[in-house]
Amino acid sequence: MKMSWLKEFRDFINRGNVIDLAVGIAIGAAFTSIVNSLVNDIIMPIIGILTGGVDFTTLTFQVGDAVVAYGAFIQAIFNFLIIAFAIFWLVKVVNQFRKKEEAKPAEPAAPTTEEKLLTEIRDLLKERPGAV
């Protein structure tokens, strides 16, 4: 019983989709850290300058004992929009490459044995005297 579970797990892990998913998650995590840096270190300081030095990450208000950090929420919205925009363009470029691949004309299929035989018969008939 124990070996069948291990074999089943190994088969599950070795499926192409699972490995592709794991690679996608790893790349997504790395991409997210890049986007977070872009937002936190470049975009938000520029927005802060344009809004008179407001640092969105420090924007909060207090309700009783709870602190509502709505600035962090604004930051998360910017992160989401930038990630969505980048993914939109990535998918758009990939789709353009796919369309170019699909638009390439397919090479004509090699003639079948039957077609080769019929072609030979046609050519032989043309060579006969009195052929039309």
VMD Tcl script that draws the C-alpha trace (Angstrom):
set ca {
  {0.00 0.00 0.00}
  {2.79 2.41 0.91}
  {4.64 1.81 -2.36}
  {1.53 2.36 -4.46}
  {1.00 5.75 -2.83}
  {4.62 6.73 -3.51}
  {4.37 5.53 -7.10}
  {1.13 7.44 -7.60}
  {2.70 10.59 -6.14}
  {5.80 10.18 -8.34}
  {3.60 9.78 -11.43}
  {1.62 12.86 -10.44}
  {4.78 14.96 -10.00}
  {6.27 13.75 -13.27}
  {3.30 14.86 -15.33}
  {4.20 17.71 -17.64}
  {1.43 20.00 -16.41}
  {2.54 19.83 -12.78}
  {6.13 20.65 -13.66}
  {5.01 23.49 -15.93}
  {2.82 24.81 -13.12}
  {5.72 24.70 -10.64}
  {7.96 26.59 -13.06}
  {5.18 29.13 -13.65}
  {4.74 29.69 -9.92}
  {8.48 30.18 -9.40}
  {8.71 32.64 -12.27}
  {5.56 34.39 -11.05}
  {7.05 34.84 -7.59}
  {10.22 36.31 -9.07}
  {8.18 38.54 -11.38}
  {6.09 39.74 -8.43}
  {9.19 40.83 -6.53}
  {10.36 42.79 -9.58}
  {6.98 44.48 -9.93}
  {6.86 45.24 -6.21}
  {10.25 46.91 -6.49}
  {9.09 48.85 -9.54}
  {6.02 50.07 -7.69}
  {7.64 50.71 -4.30}
  {10.96 52.15 -5.46}
  {10.05 54.01 -8.67}
  {6.35 54.60 -9.29}
  {5.11 55.36 -5.78}
  {7.86 57.91 -5.02}
  {7.01 59.70 -8.28}
  {3.31 59.66 -7.37}
  {4.29 60.91 -3.92}
  {6.14 63.84 -5.50}
  {3.14 64.62 -7.72}
  {0.80 64.50 -4.71}
  {2.97 66.74 -2.55}
  {5.15 64.17 -0.83}
  {2.43 61.79 0.30}
  {3.78 58.31 1.07}
  {0.87 55.98 0.44}
  {2.28 53.17 2.57}
  {1.97 55.32 5.71}
  {-1.63 56.40 5.13}
  {-3.76 55.05 7.96}
  {-6.67 55.93 10.18}
  {-7.70 54.56 13.50}
  {-11.06 53.12 14.46}
  {-11.03 52.41 18.16}
  {-7.96 50.24 18.73}
  {-7.76 49.08 15.11}
  {-5.47 50.77 12.61}
  {-6.76 50.70 9.04}
  {-3.79 50.90 6.66}
  {-5.62 52.02 3.52}
  {-2.32 53.24 2.05}
  {-1.10 49.65 1.87}
  {-4.34 48.81 0.07}
  {-3.70 51.59 -2.46}
  {-0.18 50.18 -2.90}
  {-1.62 46.70 -3.54}
  {-3.98 48.14 -6.16}
  {-1.04 49.75 -7.97}
  {0.87 46.47 -7.81}
  {-2.09 44.59 -9.24}
  {-2.64 47.06 -12.07}
  {1.01 47.01 -13.07}
  {1.19 43.20 -12.94}
  {-2.06 42.92 -14.94}
  {-0.76 45.42 -17.50}
  {2.55 43.55 -17.86}
  {0.81 40.19 -18.21}
  {-1.59 41.68 -20.77}
  {1.33 42.76 -22.94}
  {3.16 39.48 -22.45}
  {0.11 37.49 -23.55}
  {-0.43 39.90 -26.46}
  {3.14 39.36 -27.71}
  {2.93 35.58 -27.29}
  {-0.36 35.51 -29.21}
  {1.22 37.50 -32.05}
  {4.03 34.94 -32.29}
  {1.49 32.12 -32.30}
  {-0.53 33.79 -35.07}
  {2.62 34.12 -37.16}
  {3.35 30.41 -36.64}
  {-0.22 29.48 -37.57}
  {-0.14 31.73 -40.64}
  {2.84 29.93 -42.13}
  {1.65 27.79 -45.01}
  {1.77 24.10 -44.32}
  {4.12 22.11 -46.48}
  {2.20 20.00 -48.97}
  {1.93 16.41 -47.91}
  {4.06 13.92 -49.79}
  {2.07 12.04 -52.41}
  {0.69 8.72 -51.29}
  {1.67 5.47 -52.95}
  {-1.63 5.49 -54.82}
  {-1.02 9.02 -56.11}
  {2.50 8.09 -57.26}
  {1.15 5.06 -59.10}
  {-1.60 7.07 -60.79}
  {0.95 9.70 -61.83}
  {3.15 7.00 -63.40}
  {0.16 5.55 -65.26}
  {-0.80 9.01 -66.54}
  {2.74 9.66 -67.76}
  {2.89 6.27 -69.50}
  {-0.43 6.94 -71.22}
  {0.84 10.32 -72.46}
  {3.86 8.63 -74.04}
  {1.75 6.20 -76.09}
  {1.27 7.05 -79.72}
  {-2.12 8.58 -80.44}
  {-2.53 9.82 -76.88}
  {-4.80 12.78 -76.48}
}
mol new
graphics top color blue
foreach p $ca { graphics top sphere $p radius 0.5 }
foreach p [lrange $ca 0 end-1] q [lrange $ca 1 end] { graphics top cylinder $p $q radius 0.2 }
display resetview
